[in-house]
Amino acid sequence: MFEAASKVLPPVDYVSMIRSLYADRRSMLLGAFGSAVAAVVAALESESPILAVVAAVFVLVGSIRYLDMRAFDKITLADEDVETAQYWEMRATIGAAAIALLYGTWCMISFWIVDDAFAELTAACVSVSVLVGPAQRNFAIDRLMTTQVLLIAGPLVAGLLLVGNIYYALLTLLLLPFFISLRTIAGNSRKILLRAVHGRIEAAALANQLDAALDTLEHGLLMLDRFGVIEVVNSRALDAFGRSNPDAWLGQPFAKLCGELVQSGHMSSEALDQLNALIDAGSTGKMLLISASNNYYEVTVSSRDNKVVLLLENISDRVAAEERINYMARYDALTELPNRGYFAEQVAEALVERASDPQGHAALFVIDVDDFKHINDTMGHMTGDRLLVAMGKRLRETLGQHAICARLGGDEFVAFYPYLTGPDEARDNANRLLGAMASGFDIPGRHITVSISVGAVAANEHPSDLEELMIKADLALYEAKSAGKGQVVFFHDRMDTEYQQRQQLKADLRKAIDEGELSLVYQPLINPRENRIVGCEALARWTHPTLGPISPADFIPIAEETGMISDLTRYVLNLATHDCMTWPKNIMVAVNISARDFRSRQVETMVMDALSKSGLPPSRLEIEVTETTVIDEQEAAEATLHTLQAMGIGIALDDFGTGYSSLSYLRSMPFTKLKIDRSFVADIETDSHALRLLANVAQLGQDLALKITVEGVETEGQLALITEKTNVDLVQGFLYGRPLSNEALTILLSAHNPAPPLAQPLRIAAK
């Protein structure tokens, strides 16, 4: 029936309404005493003692309510203490009901019992006037207000009806709409109050949401009115300007804030002019603002309805990320030198500048670290990386700020001088770099000495582009590496001619391999004690259609450089195993395998294909590898050689003694033969130490259960000493003749295999 105020009003408003019920106790007390006086006057006029009693009751009830109100003043009622407020609402309702019932009773007694016109008029007027007050004052408390209306109106209407006069009864018909309208008016007032309260709540919630949005907004927000006054601002907007306390800036001119920023150095006057231009334009635009703390802000200015909104986004992380990406795109991550792409940009700019002032010489150095792979393999890639970092730093320090330095990749660096006085200065700088690098580097835990090879080009004319200089410097570097490394070689025109010839030779070699134009010759392996051939080493030969015979020392490196070596090895394996099948069954063939063959992981496949196609038993094939091959591709070589050896294929370590001669490889690799380099044989006839060294190396191989072959036997004296003083099993060399074609070898083998022991060494005629 009643709408509980505690349920329809927010706690703060409900408690406030309860406080208002107890707010004006003096007015309440005066009203009760005034009503008592009116009842006394009516009692005197009508000579009615009962009205005097009513007056006394007014004084009593008014006093009790007054004391109740004073009791309320002594309690502490929190703003949201609904439970306590409900208790005091009940007490206020009881007091209001008591006084209302007293007014109603007064009216009923005056009309029904006293029957005096003055008494009736007094009671009705005072009661109705009192009734209007609660309807307006207590409208929010529906139960209290309705109780008062009913307790006054009910007895009043009953008194009118009890008079028994038709006109009095008609008067009740006029009063009833009045009583009903009082509750309606109170209800409407209550609805207005609730709408206002709900509106205030929604407005407060919206304000709180806006505050929360402003506080949690990742961007700064600042809104100006048509006069440039700050209406809205959050802390992040002020952070961009090096200020705080947003509330203090509300209502302040934006121009004042900007003036302070320019004066304090937080904003440049140019940035302020740009910002004002965007605001004055009344449209949408963006600008970049750099704060005094080096933070980057993207300011978006938009205007609508005479309002200007500035949105400030902190893009410092994005700018830093873009700068990092740009740096990574331009610089080498390891040495922090410019990379190949950025170096090309810098040189291109320098060449354009030089075109307008072509004085002096320009110079380009291409620097390669000699044997860097060996450093990585023996000391680890981390040490290799540290060495490259140290070399990059020394490169910049040695060549100075006028040189554009970069890392091309791997162990290769490059440097460019736009202006030098001449070739001599370029040569001096290159030699100074050579010496600086040769002094070694202190890497944590060790001192590393390295050498570099430098290919250089100096030009006093205007070079067309970097590519032209790089080609020439690369040619010079190639010659420096070929000539023994650790030196500087400057480009000259002959290199270009040789380069063109070499390029043509590469194309011709490709064609020769593809079309089977290469041939094989075979160097016999001789048992010196039995004077018989036990096998042959297959050697590739190339007769160029226009240049004639090309030395293997020329075309094998080309094949290695271009990656054709695996195709060449496959060709040699196929042809050598095919030829070996035409020889006596006790004759084997040996084929050389390069490091690049192992790198391509194709050796096992190539060998098995060759054996399958030719039908040659694995025991009649021997694979020869050098120490350099084993070191450069140790992991791949070891796995492959173990597989081949398990098939029965012989594994020979070629040119032993010319490389690192590490005994660990003899233990870890599945070698079956040791081929001692010709350098051990050259002086054995004149140097007893050389003979003892050869004998000891041969004995070492014997102790490891390896067959021993000596290369480079060219004289009778060498052969006699080897046979008598060493445990060498086989010999190979020009004493027995030069390598033979398959046709000549086949004839020789037919004539001498098997052959009885000869008094003189077997002589093999060249084809």
C-alpha positions in Angstrom: 0.0 0.0 0.0 2.7 2.4 1.0 6.0 3.1 -0.9 8.7 2.6 1.6 10.9 5.7 1.4 14.0 3.6 2.4 13.5 1.5 -0.7 12.8 4.2 -3.3 15.3 6.8 -2.1 19.1 6.5 -2.1 20.4 6.0 1.4 21.9 9.5 1.6 18.6 11.1 0.6 16.5 8.8 2.8 18.6 9.6 5.9 18.4 13.3 4.9 14.6 13.1 4.8 14.5 11.5 8.2 16.7 14.3 9.6 14.2 16.8 8.2 11.4 15.2 10.2 13.2 16.1 13.4 14.7 19.4 12.2 12.2 22.1 13.5 11.0 21.0 17.0 10.2 24.6 18.0 7.7 25.0 15.2 6.2 21.7 16.1 5.9 22.6 19.8 4.4 26.1 18.9 1.8 24.4 16.6 0.7 22.0 19.4 0.5 24.8 22.0 -1.3 27.0 19.5 -3.9 24.3 18.8 -4.3 23.9 22.6 -5.0 27.6 23.0 -7.6 27.4 20.2 -9.3 24.4 21.9 -9.3 26.4 25.2 -10.9 29.4 23.6 -13.5 27.1 22.0 -14.1 25.5 25.4 -14.7 28.8 27.1 -17.0 30.0 24.3 -19.0 26.8 24.3 -18.7 26.1 28.0 -17.6 22.6 27.1 -15.2 20.9 29.6 -14.3 18.2 27.1 -12.7 20.7 24.8 -10.5 21.7 27.8 -9.4 18.1 28.0 -8.6 18.1 24.3 -6.4 21.2 24.9 -4.6 19.5 27.7 -3.9 16.5 25.5 -2.5 18.8 22.8 0.0 20.1 25.4 0.9 16.6 26.5 1.4 15.1 23.0 3.3 18.2 21.8 5.6 17.9 24.8 6.3 14.2 24.2 7.1 14.9 20.6 9.4 17.7 21.6 11.3 15.4 23.9 11.5 12.7 21.2 13.0 15.3 18.8 15.6 16.3 21.4 16.5 12.6 21.8 17.1 12.4 18.1 19.5 15.3 18.3 21.7 13.3 20.7 22.2 10.3 18.4 24.8 10.1 15.6 23.2 9.1 12.3 25.6 8.3 9.5 24.7 9.4 6.0 24.0 5.9 4.8 22.8 4.3 8.1 19.4 3.2 6.7 18.6 0.8 9.6 18.8 3.5 12.3 16.9 5.9 10.1 14.1 3.4 9.7 13.8 3.1 13.5 13.5 6.9 13.9 11.1 7.0 11.0 8.8 4.7 13.0 9.0 6.9 16.1 8.3 10.0 14.0 5.3 8.2 12.4 3.9 7.3 15.9 4.2 10.9 17.1 2.7 12.3 13.9 -0.2 9.7 14.1 -0.9 10.7 17.7 -1.2 14.4 17.0 -3.2 13.8 13.8 -5.6 11.5 15.7 -6.0 14.2 18.3 -6.9 16.8 15.6 -9.5 14.4 14.1 -10.9 13.6 17.5 -11.2 17.4 18.3 -13.2 17.9 15.1 -15.5 14.9 15.7 -16.2 16.1 19.3 -16.9 19.7 18.2 -19.4 18.6 15.5 -21.1 15.7 17.2 -21.0 16.4 21.0 -20.4 20.2 21.6 -22.7 21.3 18.8 -21.4 24.9 18.9 -20.8 26.8 15.6 -17.7 28.6 16.9 -16.2 25.4 18.3 -16.9 23.6 15.1 -15.4 26.3 13.0 -12.3 26.5 15.2 -11.7 22.8 15.2 -12.2 22.4 11.4 -10.1 25.4 10.4 -7.1 24.5 12.6 -7.2 20.8 11.7 -7.5 21.5 7.9 -4.7 24.1 8.0 -2.6 21.6 10.0 -3.4 18.9 7.4 -2.0 20.9 4.5 1.4 21.2 6.3 2.3 17.4 6.5 1.2 17.0 2.9 3.9 19.4 1.8 6.5 18.8 4.5 6.3 15.0 4.7 5.4 14.1 1.1 8.5 12.0 0.7 7.5 9.7 3.6 4.3 8.2 2.1 3.4 6.1 5.2 3.7 9.1 7.6 1.8 11.6 5.4 -1.0 9.1 4.5 -1.4 8.2 8.2 -1.8 11.8 9.2 -4.4 12.5 6.4 -6.5 9.5 7.4 -6.4 10.1 11.1 -7.5 13.8 10.7 -10.0 13.3 7.8 -11.6 10.1 9.2 -12.9 11.5 12.6 -13.7 14.9 10.9 -16.0 13.2 8.3 -17.4 10.9 11.0 -18.3 14.0 13.1 -20.0 15.7 10.2 -22.1 12.6 9.4 -23.0 12.1 13.1 -24.6 15.6 13.3 -27.5 14.1 11.3 -27.9 17.2 9.1 -28.1 16.7 5.4 -26.1 19.8 4.7 -23.3 18.6 7.0 -23.4 15.4 5.2 -23.1 17.2 1.8 -20.1 19.1 3.2 -18.3 15.8 3.6 -18.7 15.3 -0.1 -16.9 18.5 -0.6 -14.1 17.6 1.9 -13.4 14.1 0.6 -12.0 15.3 -2.8 -9.8 17.7 -0.8 -8.4 14.9 1.4 -7.8 12.8 -1.7 -6.1 15.6 -3.5 -3.7 16.1 -0.6 -2.4 12.6 -1.1 -2.3 13.0 -4.8 -0.4 16.3 -4.4 2.0 14.5 -2.1 2.4 11.6 -4.5 3.1 14.0 -7.4 5.6 15.9 -5.2 7.2 12.6 -4.3 7.5 11.6 -8.0 9.1 14.9 -8.8 11.5 14.4 -5.9 12.3 10.9 -7.1 12.9 12.0 -10.7 15.1 14.7 -9.4 17.0 12.3 -7.2 17.3 9.7 -9.9 18.4 12.5 -12.3 21.0 13.6 -9.8 22.1 10.0 -9.3 22.4 9.5 -13.1 24.2 12.8 -13.4 26.5 11.8 -10.6 27.1 8.4 -12.1 27.8 10.0 -15.5 30.1 12.5 -13.8 31.9 9.6 -12.0 32.1 7.6 -15.2 33.6 10.7 -17.0 36.0 11.2 -14.2 37.0 7.5 -14.3 37.3 7.6 -18.1 39.5 10.7 -17.8 41.6 9.2 -15.1 42.0 5.8 -16.8 42.3 7.2 -20.3 45.7 6.2 -21.7 45.8 9.5 -23.6 45.7 13.0 -22.5 42.5 14.9 -23.0 41.9 18.6 -23.0 38.7 20.5 -24.1 38.4 24.2 -24.7 35.3 26.4 -25.0 34.8 28.9 -27.7 36.9 31.4 -25.8 39.9 29.1 -25.4 39.1 28.4 -21.7 39.9 24.9 -20.4 36.7 23.0 -19.6 38.0 19.5 -19.3 41.5 18.2 -18.6 43.0 15.1 -17.2 46.3 14.4 -15.5 47.9 12.7 -18.6 47.3 15.8 -20.7 49.2 17.9 -18.1 51.9 15.2 -17.9 52.7 16.0 -21.5 53.2 19.6 -20.5 55.1 18.9 -17.3 52.2 20.1 -15.1 50.0 18.6 -12.5 46.7 19.2 -10.6 44.0 19.2 -13.4 41.4 20.8 -11.1 43.6 23.9 -10.8 43.5 24.5 -14.5 39.8 24.1 -15.0 38.4 27.5 -16.1 41.9 28.8 -16.9 42.7 30.2 -20.4 44.7 27.7 -22.5 46.9 30.6 -23.7 48.0 31.0 -20.1 49.1 27.3 -19.9 50.9 27.6 -23.3 52.7 30.8 -22.2 54.0 29.0 -19.1 55.2 26.1 -21.2 57.1 28.2 -23.7 58.6 30.3 -20.9 59.7 27.2 -19.0 61.1 25.4 -22.1 58.5 22.6 -22.1 57.3 23.7 -25.5 59.1 25.5 -28.3 57.5 28.7 -29.8 57.4 26.9 -33.2 55.4 24.0 -31.7 53.1 26.5 -30.1 52.5 28.3 -33.4 51.7 25.0 -35.1 49.3 24.1 -32.3 47.5 27.4 -32.4 47.2 27.2 -36.2 45.4 23.8 -35.9 43.1 25.2 -33.1 42.3 28.4 -35.1 41.6 26.4 -38.3 38.6 24.8 -36.5 39.2 21.5 -38.3 40.9 18.2 -37.6 44.7 17.9 -37.7 47.7 16.3 -36.1 51.2 17.4 -34.9 54.1 15.9 -33.1 55.0 17.4 -29.8 58.3 16.6 -28.0 58.3 17.3 -24.3 61.2 18.6 -22.2 61.6 15.0 -20.9 62.1 13.8 -24.5 58.8 12.0 -24.6 57.0 12.1 -28.0 53.3 13.0 -28.1 51.0 12.9 -31.1 48.5 15.7 -30.7 45.2 15.4 -32.5 43.1 18.6 -32.6 39.4 18.4 -33.5 36.7 21.0 -33.4 32.9 20.8 -33.1 30.1 23.1 -31.8 32.5 25.8 -30.8 34.5 23.3 -28.8 38.1 22.2 -29.4 39.3 18.9 -28.2 43.0 18.1 -27.9 43.9 14.4 -27.6 47.5 13.7 -26.6 48.9 10.2 -27.2 52.2 9.3 -25.8 54.0 7.5 -28.7 57.4 7.4 -27.1 57.5 3.6 -27.1 56.3 3.5 -30.8 58.9 6.1 -31.8 61.6 4.1 -29.9 60.5 0.9 -31.6 60.5 2.6 -35.0 64.0 3.9 -34.3 65.1 0.5 -33.1 63.7 -1.1 -36.3 65.3 1.5 -38.4 68.6 1.0 -36.6 68.4 -2.8 -37.0 67.6 -2.3 -40.7 70.8 -0.1 -41.1 73.3 -1.5 -38.6 74.9 -4.9 -38.0 73.5 -6.3 -34.8 76.9 -7.8 -33.7 79.5 -5.1 -34.4 77.1 -2.1 -34.6 78.8 -1.0 -37.8 76.6 -0.1 -40.8 75.4 -3.1 -42.7 75.7 -3.7 -46.4 72.5 -1.9 -47.3 73.2 1.3 -45.2 76.8 1.3 -46.4 75.6 1.4 -50.0 73.3 4.4 -49.1 76.1 6.3 -47.5 78.6 5.6 -50.3 76.0 6.6 -52.9 75.4 9.9 -51.1 79.2 10.5 -50.9 79.6 9.7 -54.6 76.9 12.2 -55.5 78.6 14.8 -53.4 82.0 13.9 -54.9 80.5 14.4 -58.4 80.1 18.1 -57.7 83.7 18.4 -56.3 85.8 15.5 -57.8 89.1 16.4 -56.1 91.6 13.9 -54.9 91.1 10.2 -54.8 88.3 7.9 -53.6 89.3 4.6 -52.1 87.5 1.4 -51.2 88.9 -1.4 -49.0 87.4 -4.9 -48.8 88.8 -6.6 -45.7 88.6 -10.4 -45.1 89.8 -12.2 -41.9 92.2 -14.9 -42.8 91.2 -18.4 -41.6 88.3 -17.2 -39.5 86.5 -20.4 -39.8 89.3 -22.2 -38.0 88.9 -19.7 -35.1 85.2 -20.5 -34.9 85.8 -24.2 -35.1 88.6 -24.4 -32.6 87.6 -21.6 -30.1 83.9 -21.5 -30.5 81.5 -19.1 -32.2 81.1 -17.0 -29.1 84.8 -16.2 -29.2 84.6 -15.6 -32.9 81.8 -13.1 -32.4 83.8 -11.3 -29.7 86.7 -11.1 -32.1 84.5 -9.6 -34.8 83.2 -7.0 -32.4 86.8 -6.1 -31.4 87.9 -5.9 -35.0 85.0 -3.7 -36.0 85.9 -1.3 -33.2 89.6 -1.3 -34.2 88.6 -0.8 -37.9 86.8 2.5 -37.0 89.6 3.6 -34.6 92.4 3.0 -37.2 90.8 4.4 -40.3 89.3 7.5 -38.5 86.1 9.4 -38.9 86.6 10.2 -42.6 86.2 6.6 -43.5 82.7 5.0 -44.0 83.1 1.6 -42.4 80.7 -1.4 -42.5 80.4 -5.1 -42.0 79.4 -6.9 -45.2 78.7 -10.1 -43.4 80.5 -13.1 -42.0 84.2 -12.2 -41.5 84.2 -9.5 -44.2 84.4 -5.7 -43.6 84.5 -2.8 -46.0 85.7 0.8 -45.7 85.3 3.8 -48.1 87.2 7.1 -48.3 85.4 9.7 -50.4 88.5 12.0 -50.4 92.2 11.2 -50.2 95.2 13.0 -51.5 96.2 10.2 -53.7 97.1 6.5 -54.0 99.9 6.8 -51.5 97.6 7.9 -48.7 95.2 5.0 -49.6 98.1 2.6 -49.4 99.3 4.0 -46.1 95.9 3.7 -44.6 95.5 0.1 -45.7 98.9 -0.8 -44.4 98.2 0.9 -41.1 95.0 -1.2 -40.9 97.0 -4.3 -41.7 99.4 -3.6 -38.8 96.7 -2.6 -36.4 94.9 -5.9 -36.9 98.1 -8.0 -36.7 98.8 -6.7 -33.2 96.2 -9.2 -31.9 93.1 -8.9 -29.7 92.6 -9.6 -26.0 89.4 -11.6 -25.8 88.3 -12.7 -22.3 90.5 -15.7 -21.4 92.8 -15.5 -24.3 94.9 -13.4 -26.8 94.1 -14.0 -30.4 96.4 -13.1 -33.3 94.9 -12.7 -36.7 95.8 -11.5 -40.1 93.7 -9.9 -42.7 93.7 -9.7 -46.5 92.8 -6.4 -48.0 91.6 -5.8 -51.6 91.7 -2.1 -52.4 90.9 0.2 -55.2 91.7 3.9 -55.6 90.3 6.1 -58.3 90.8 9.8 -59.1 88.1 9.9 -61.6 84.4 9.8 -60.6 83.4 6.2 -60.1 80.1 5.3 -61.7 78.7 3.5 -58.6 79.6 1.4 -55.7 79.2 -1.8 -57.6 82.0 -0.9 -59.9 84.3 -0.3 -56.9 83.3 -3.5 -55.2 84.0 -5.6 -58.2 87.5 -4.2 -58.5 88.2 -4.4 -54.7 86.9 -8.0 -54.7 89.3 -8.9 -57.6 92.2 -7.4 -55.6 91.1 -9.3 -52.5 91.0 -12.5 -54.4 94.6 -11.9 -55.6 95.6 -11.1 -52.0 94.2 -14.4 -50.7 95.7 -16.3 -53.6 99.1 -14.7 -53.0 99.4 -16.0 -49.5 97.0 -13.8 -47.4 97.9 -11.3 -44.8 98.6 -8.5 -47.3 97.2 -5.5 -49.2 96.7 -5.7 -53.0 95.4 -2.8 -55.0 93.4 -3.3 -58.1 95.1 -2.8 -61.5 93.7 -3.2 -65.0 95.3 -6.6 -65.6 93.0 -8.0 -62.8 90.0 -6.9 -64.8 91.2 -8.8 -67.8 92.0 -11.8 -65.7 88.6 -11.5 -64.1 86.8 -11.6 -67.4 88.9 -14.5 -68.5 88.2 -16.3 -65.3 84.4 -15.7 -65.7 84.6 -17.2 -69.2 86.6 -20.1 -67.8 83.9 -20.7 -65.2 81.2 -20.9 -68.0 83.4 -23.2 -70.1 84.1 -25.5 -67.1 80.4 -25.8 -66.4 79.9 -26.8 -70.0 82.8 -29.2 -69.9 81.4 -31.0 -66.8 77.8 -31.1 -68.1 78.9 -32.5 -71.5 81.6 -34.9 -70.2 84.5 -33.1 -71.9 86.8 -33.7 -68.9 89.0 -36.8 -68.8 90.8 -38.8 -66.2 94.5 -39.9 -65.8 95.7 -42.3 -63.3 98.8 -42.1 -61.0 99.8 -45.7 -60.1 100.4 -46.6 -56.5 103.5 -49.0 -56.3 104.5 -51.6 -53.8 108.2 -50.9 -53.8 109.3 -54.2 -52.4 107.3 -56.3 -54.9 107.6 -53.7 -57.7 104.0 -54.1 -58.7 101.0 -51.8 -59.1 98.4 -52.2 -56.4 96.1 -49.3 -57.3 95.8 -45.9 -59.0 94.8 -42.4 -58.0 92.2 -40.8 -60.4 93.2 -37.3 -61.5 90.9 -35.0 -63.5 92.3 -33.3 -66.7 90.7 -30.6 -68.9 91.7 -29.8 -72.4 90.1 -26.5 -73.4 89.0 -26.3 -77.0 90.8 -23.0 -77.6 93.2 -22.6 -74.6 94.5 -26.2 -74.6 95.3 -28.1 -71.4 94.1 -26.3 -68.3 96.1 -27.1 -65.1 94.1 -28.7 -62.2 95.6 -26.0 -60.1 93.5 -23.5 -62.1 90.2 -25.2 -62.7 89.8 -27.1 -59.4 89.8 -23.8 -57.4 87.2 -22.5 -59.8 85.1 -25.5 -59.3 85.4 -25.0 -55.5 84.6 -21.3 -55.7 81.5 -21.8 -57.9 80.1 -24.9 -56.2 80.7 -27.0 -59.3 83.1 -29.2 -57.3 80.4 -31.7 -56.3 79.4 -32.1 -59.9 83.0 -32.6 -60.8 83.5 -35.2 -57.9 80.4 -37.1 -59.1 81.8 -37.1 -62.6 85.2 -38.4 -61.5 83.6 -41.1 -59.2 81.4 -42.4 -62.0 84.2 -42.5 -64.6 86.9 -43.8 -62.2 84.7 -46.7 -60.9 83.7 -47.5 -64.5 87.3 -47.7 -65.6 88.4 -49.7 -62.5 86.0 -52.4 -63.5 88.1 -52.9 -66.7 91.3 -53.5 -64.6 92.4 -56.7 -62.9 90.4 -57.4 -59.8 93.2 -56.8 -57.4 93.7 -53.2 -58.5 91.9 -50.4 -56.6 91.2 -46.8 -57.5 91.4 -43.7 -55.3 89.3 -40.6 -55.7 89.8 -37.2 -54.0 86.8 -35.7 -52.1 86.8 -31.9 -51.2 85.5 -30.1 -48.2 82.6 -28.6 -50.2 81.5 -32.1 -51.1 81.0 -32.9 -47.4 79.3 -29.6 -46.8 76.7 -30.5 -49.4 76.0 -33.8 -47.6 76.1 -35.6 -50.9 79.3 -37.7 -50.6 77.6 -40.9 -49.4 75.0 -40.7 -52.1 77.5 -40.0 -54.8 79.7 -42.9 -53.8 76.9 -45.4 -53.6 75.5 -44.3 -56.9 78.9 -44.7 -58.6 79.4 -48.2 -57.1 75.8 -49.1 -58.1 76.2 -47.9 -61.7 79.6 -49.5 -62.2 79.2 -52.7 -60.2 82.6 -52.1 -58.5 83.0 -53.8 -55.1 83.4 -51.2 -52.3 86.8 -52.8 -51.3 88.3 -51.6 -54.6 87.4 -47.9 -54.0 89.4 -45.6 -51.8 88.4 -42.1 -50.7 91.1 -39.5 -50.2 90.6 -36.5 -48.0 93.0 -33.7 -46.8 93.5 -32.5 -43.3 91.9 -29.2 -44.2 88.8 -31.0 -45.3 88.6 -32.9 -42.1 89.0 -29.7 -40.0 86.7 -27.5 -42.1 83.8 -30.1 -42.1 84.7 -32.3 -39.2 81.2 -33.3 -38.1 79.9 -34.0 -41.6 83.1 -35.7 -42.7 83.4 -37.9 -39.6 79.8 -39.3 -40.0 80.1 -39.9 -43.7 83.6 -41.5 -43.5 82.4 -43.9 -40.8 79.5 -45.0 -43.0 81.8 -45.5 -46.1 84.4 -47.3 -44.0 81.7 -49.7 -42.7 80.9 -50.6 -46.3 84.5 -51.7 -46.9 85.6 -48.5 -48.7 89.2 -47.4 -47.9 89.7 -44.0 -46.3 93.1 -42.2 -46.9 94.3 -39.1 -45.2 96.1 -37.2 -48.1 99.0 -34.8 -47.9 99.7 -35.6 -44.2 102.1 -33.2 -42.7 101.2 -30.1 -44.7 98.2 -29.1 -42.6 97.6 -29.1 -38.9 98.8 -32.7 -38.5 96.6 -33.3 -35.5 97.0 -36.7 -34.1 93.5 -36.5 -32.7 92.1 -36.8 -36.2 94.0 -40.0 -36.7 92.3 -41.4 -33.6 88.7 -40.2 -34.2 88.5 -40.7 -38.0 88.2 -44.1 -39.6 91.3 -43.8 -41.7 92.8 -46.9 -43.3 95.7 -45.2 -45.0 98.1 -42.4 -44.4 99.6 -40.6 -47.4 102.8 -38.7 -46.4 103.3 -35.5 -48.4 106.2 -35.1 -50.9 107.8 -32.5 -48.7 109.0 -35.3 -46.3 110.8 -37.0 -49.2 112.6 -34.1 -50.9 115.7 -34.0 -48.7 116.1 -37.5 -47.4 119.2 -38.2 -49.6 121.1 -35.3 -48.1 119.6 -34.8 -44.7 119.6 -37.6 -42.2 117.2 -35.7 -40.0 114.6 -35.6 -42.8 115.1 -39.4 -43.3 114.5 -40.1 -39.6 111.5 -37.9 -39.6 110.0 -39.8 -42.5 110.8 -43.1 -40.9 109.2 -42.0 -37.6 106.0 -40.7 -39.3 105.8 -44.0 -41.2 106.2 -45.9 -38.0 103.5 -43.8 -36.3 101.1 -44.9 -39.1 102.2 -48.5 -38.7 101.5 -48.4 -35.0 98.0 -47.1 -35.7 97.5 -50.0 -38.1 97.4 -47.7 -41.2 98.8 -48.4 -44.6 101.5 -45.9 -45.4 102.0 -44.2 -48.8 104.7 -41.7 -49.7 104.1 -39.2 -52.4 106.7 -37.5 -54.6 109.3 -40.2 -55.1 111.4 -39.0 -58.0 114.9 -40.6 -57.7 116.4 -44.0 -57.3 118.2 -42.9 -54.1 114.9 -41.8 -52.5 113.3 -45.1 -53.4 116.3 -47.1 -52.0 116.2 -45.2 -48.7 112.5 -45.5 -48.3 112.6 -49.3 -49.0 115.6 -49.9 -46.7 115.1 -47.4 -43.8 111.3 -47.0 -43.4 108.2 -49.1 -43.1 106.5 -47.4 -46.0 104.0 -49.7 -47.8 103.4 -47.9 -51.1 105.1 -45.2 -53.1 103.8 -42.7 -55.7 105.8 -40.4 -57.9 107.4 -39.5 -61.2 110.2 -42.1 -60.7 107.6 -44.5 -62.1 106.3 -42.2 -64.7 103.7 -39.5 -65.2 99.9 -40.2 -64.8 98.5 -42.4 -67.6 95.2 -42.4 -69.5 92.9 -45.3 -68.9 93.9 -46.9 -72.3 97.7 -46.7 -71.5 97.1 -48.0 -68.0 95.0 -50.9 -69.1 97.8 -52.0 -71.5 100.4 -51.7 -68.7 98.3 -53.6 -66.2 97.7 -56.3 -68.7 101.4 -56.7 -69.3 102.6 -56.5 -65.7 99.8 -57.8 -63.4 100.5 -60.1 -61.9 104.2 -59.5 -62.4 107.2 -61.3 -61.0 109.7 -59.3 -58.8 111.8 -57.1 -61.0 115.5 -56.4 -60.5 114.9 -52.8 -61.5 112.1 -50.5 -60.5 109.0 -50.7 -62.7 109.0 -48.0 -65.3 105.7 -46.6 -66.6 105.8 -44.7 -69.8 103.6 -41.7 -70.2 100.9 -41.7 -72.8 
